[in-house]
Amino acid sequence: MSTGPVPKPIAGTSSFIDDRIGAGNFLKRNLRKIFPDHWSFLLGEIALYSFIILLLTGTFLTFWYKPGMNHVVYDGSYEPLKGILMSEAYASSLNISFDVRGGLLMRQMHHWAALLFIAGMMVHMLRVFFTGAYRKPRELNWIIGVLLLTLALAEGLTGYSLPDDLLSGAGLRITQGVAISLPLVGTYVSFFLFGGEYPGEDVMARFYSLHILLIPGILLALISAHMILMWVQKHTQMPGKGRTNKNVVGAPFYPAFMAKAGAYFLFTFAVIAGLATFAQINPIWAFGPYTPADISAGSQPDFYMGFLEGSLRIMPAWEINVLGYTLPLSVIIPALVPMGIIMTGLALYPFLEQWVTGDRREHHIADRPRNNPHRTAIGMSAITFYGVLWLLGANDELSAFFHISLYTTTWFGRIAVFLGPALAYAITYRMCLGLQRNDAAILGHGVESGVIKRLPHGEFIEVHVPPADDIAAHMRGKEAIPTIAAAPDGEGIPPKGLRGPIGRLRAKMSETYGGEKIPIEEHHEEHPAISPADDDKSLTR
Amino acid sequence: MNRITAGRRHPLARYAVLLFALTLLGGVYTLTAPGNQSADAAIASGKVDDVAEGKKLFEKTCSSCHGPQAQGTENGPTLVGVGAAAVDFQVSSGRMPAANPGAQAPRKPLAPWVTPKRIDQLAAYVQSLGGGPTVPSKEQVDPALGNEAKGGELFRANCISCHNWVGAGGALTEGKYAPNLNEASPTQIYAAMVTGPQAMPVFNDSIITPEQKRDMIAYIVGVREQKDPGGFGLGRIGPVTEGLVAWIVGIGGMALAAIWITAKRRQAK
């Protein structure tokens, strides 16, 4: 960090500030913070910059939006709705779309930015998961991330309900259905949320407060905490030449990383503004005002709620009646179970992994996904689980567009939601091992050079050359996944904590999860191109 | 003997009275009797040829499924009483003659023999079998005469649960589907409402009045001709395509941008 002379731009700026507010040392230290370079490390910034755009466009929208449920007769410039009775909320959303200068562009930017915000969080989270960047000391930041994702879903739900159009009304109806299906408290929760019978007069104003005040406030606080923790703990880096657990190799925050981050903000802005200009999103005028009596074919939630929609669609109509009370399993299970599995699983994974591997060390070097095959396989099977539910959320559109019978898609979903993750697990695990073998082969035998050599006794061999330094260093960054020592001591007694059924399970899982599956053996020798004997030994296990 | 008494005794008087009575009876009957007017009118106005021509066409192109007397077979329903409107809808949209039996006959390009005149002849024949809804007049389906906003409300209350918000269509059970309404002509939309083709229910005039039907046609035609205010419409089916675009264009584009700006990196010394 403090190597070499301080560059002039930093020295100048920091002394200017130091002379005035005495923060020079702080800036000198922090402006030269090193950030490692890898394209996937920028994915989280999509969410960060989308959030900034959301705040700005959202503020614009609040100038004209009215969260009222009083009925008004529409008298704006959209002809096909003229004279129709609608809520004040819907009328003001139409007003923003058609009669406020730039309003439609802002609405569309806000909506596209919301989609990119959540999609950006998802890809960022997957990057962190698959590279093991959530490991000690970053578990808390990972949990903040999971909270952010959960809150973002709530922010999205409250946000797309606000225009009070027919599509969002369908979503609101399902929300109410889930609330009222909860055992014991359901009716109370529903009446509390809607201020009486659905839909009532209060829900828009309440969602509005939540959407523009409470949830964004918490999001902002958590995002700040997320950034500060990342700054303090420093960013992880991919294994490579000269990179250790004790250093960070990359570019300094000022000027190199700042320029890249600034450019990336502009890219985000360009993509969002470009989409908002050329691609129509949430055409509320086409949906019409919400009335509880109307429902449209193809009613879908925004993509991040799609997995809940899908689980609701493939759920069989189960219902239990106990002592005069109805327990609608067909609503409770799809609403709570998949979300619970995914969010709880995400939050607990760092701790479960620690428990299984017994690894309490700090990690600042990220894993390549192939080098922890079980983790990668678990991640892929979770993606498959989520993906099948997400896909089935659109089963009516798939059915109509691809001419597949609707019931066929439902049954496909019911089977695939269980079979898919298992298949994904097995396939991913084998692929990781295959890729590890490939790495081992490159390190052990080098890269095929394309040169065939004839030996004096007539045998042909292909000359292998050692891989380039940086690639070799990247591959050699792999280390064995720790396991807990489960072997019994001299008297045949297993170590403390590994006795009993849970202890034995832990030992078994640790043995499976950890260890070195494909060791790297370095030996440089030329070997026959034709005889496969040597290859066989190292490549199949 | 005054003039009236003389007239009553005129030799032609009995014929005049008979003619008057017959005209009255026929007129009242024509005004009050349900259905059949068109066929009767066709016969009366010398269009009886249409029925004969229609019968020939029917025997050639339709009778294999609907039976030689249009009484219906295992492969096709009876056409007695479906009316000229049903024929006009099915044949002018290319759904009939069906190419192969399936869950639902799709709209397809018209066969070369199908001309408006031949459709009228077939329609006249089927109408003559047992009456039924007739083809609406031009005025009945003129979008310009309808109230778009009122039609929109009716459309949302009655149609979108299958046909989607702006008529993009949607899936039904067992391989059936509600087609998109972009290609349907005003007459076809009207005819579909009064005849309830395939999986569609019938919206007869006591459920939705002819004026209301015209309002709905005005709305359907109005929104489908509308230029999307927000840019490319993405099929107008809502969040499914929007999500797809957010991931492919949005996240895909941003990933490419990330790869691009990190492609040049400082090498470790």
Interface residues (C-beta under 8 A of the other chain):
Chain A: D37 H38 W39 S40 F41 L42 L43 I46 E79 P80 L81 K82 G83 I84 S97 F98 L104 Q108 W112 L115 L116 A119 G120 V123 L166 L167 G240 K241 G242 R243 V249 G250 A251 A256 K260 A263 Y264 F267 T268 V271 I272 L275 A276 T277 F278 A279 Q280 I281 N282 P283 W285 A286 F287 G288 T291 A293 D294 I295 S296 A297 G298 S299 Q300 P301 D302 F303 G306 A394 N395 D396 E397 S399 A400 H403 S405 L406 Y407
Chain B: A103 E148 A149 K150 G152 E153 R156 A157 I160 S161 C162 H163 N164 W165 V166 A168 G169 G170 A171 L172 T173 E174 G175 Y177 A178 Y219 G222 V223 Q226 D228 P229 G230 G231 F232 G233 L234 R236 I237 G238 P239 V240 E242 G243 V245 A246 W247 V249 G250 I251 G253 M254 A255 A257 A258 I259 I261 T262 A263 R265 R266 A268 K269
